[in-house]
């Protein structure tokens, strides 16, 4: 069964990203949706097994971050890829506009509280990266954060935010949290088609938000913000993957393949019993075998 070559989608550290050079649609791996479903099911089963091992090993955690333009398929990717994961060992957080409590703290305060503990998988549906994306596009959001004026006056304000994020991710990596980040790269035309589906399909009407069209009008500003972000914050220990998102089944397969490769790279193992506990186990098993 063919597998996506994930190296093609990984942003190299220091690489200057120009999104027009990154495809939103690429050559398919399979001829039918059924074949994609079969391949994804195999990934889901393997991911379930690796999650059990992650929990038992209890030395590492995994943080998966999704960022994208509206209608790129973040929710459906999480739903399909993580469908076989035990919910007791996986938490999904969707970050919205900050409320009064968040605004009275630095922008990393709330996401840090949601980080996965050892043995667990954490998924951020949007994340602290919104602070260098939507906040960069909408100056009024930054103004509402009540930052000291001297900070706002710094010429390298956004570079300082990138550095803070990179330093946080380096700290997390050194303390056992592995991080993978996905930018679901959607074309403007495909977004238009998906918005129209929301209008035309009664079961998708609820997804429509008037703000989506306002954000769409800022497409070029967002593309520029993503280019700066991806260029500044993709590292060896917390890489970005630019995933072609016009074809949802392939996007999900790429995402699941990256997650599998990341977990396999952790060199996990099930705990072994010491001599005393092993002897107790044999004793209890012998007693239970004789009981009626």
MOSULGI-V587434 format. One record per backbone hydrogen bond with DSSP energy under -1.0 kcal/mol. CO is the residue of the C=O (numbers start at 1). NH is the residue of the N-H. Records with the same first field share a line. If there is no record, write none. Layout:
BEGIN
CO->NH ; NH
END
This chain:
BEGIN
4->6
5->8
6->9
9->242
12->15
18->21
19->22
24->246
32->36
33->37
34->38
35->39
36->40
37->41
38->42
39->43
40->44
41->45
42->46
43->47
44->48
45->49
46->50
47->51
48->52
49->53
50->54
51->55
52->56
53->57
54->58
60->119
61->178
62->122
63->180
64->124
65->182
66->126
67->184
69->72
73->77
74->78
75->79
76->80
77->81
78->82
82->85
86->89
89->121
91->123
93->125
99->103
102->105
106->109
108->112
109->113
111->114
112->115
117->120
120->62
121->91
122->64
123->93
124->66 ; 126
125->95
127->130
128->131
129->132
130->133 ; 135
133->137
134->138
138->141 ; 142
139->143
140->144
142->145
143->146
148->152
149->153
151->154
154->157
156->160
157->161
158->162
159->163
160->164
161->165
162->166
163->167
164->168
165->169
166->170
167->171
168->172
169->173
170->174
172->177
173->176
176->61
178->63
180->65
181->241
182->67
183->243
185->245
187->191
188->192
189->193
190->194
191->195
192->196
193->197
194->198
195->199
196->200
197->201
201->204
204->207
205->208
209->212
211->215
212->216
213->217
215->218
216->219
218->222
219->223
220->224
221->225
222->226
223->227
224->228
225->229
226->230
227->231
228->232
229->233
238->235
239->181
240->11
241->183
243->185
247->251
248->252
249->253
250->254
251->255
252->256
253->257
254->258
255->259
256->260
257->261
258->262
259->263
260->264
261->265
263->266
274->278
275->279
276->280
277->281
278->282
279->283
280->284
281->285
282->286
283->287
284->288
285->289
286->290
287->291
END
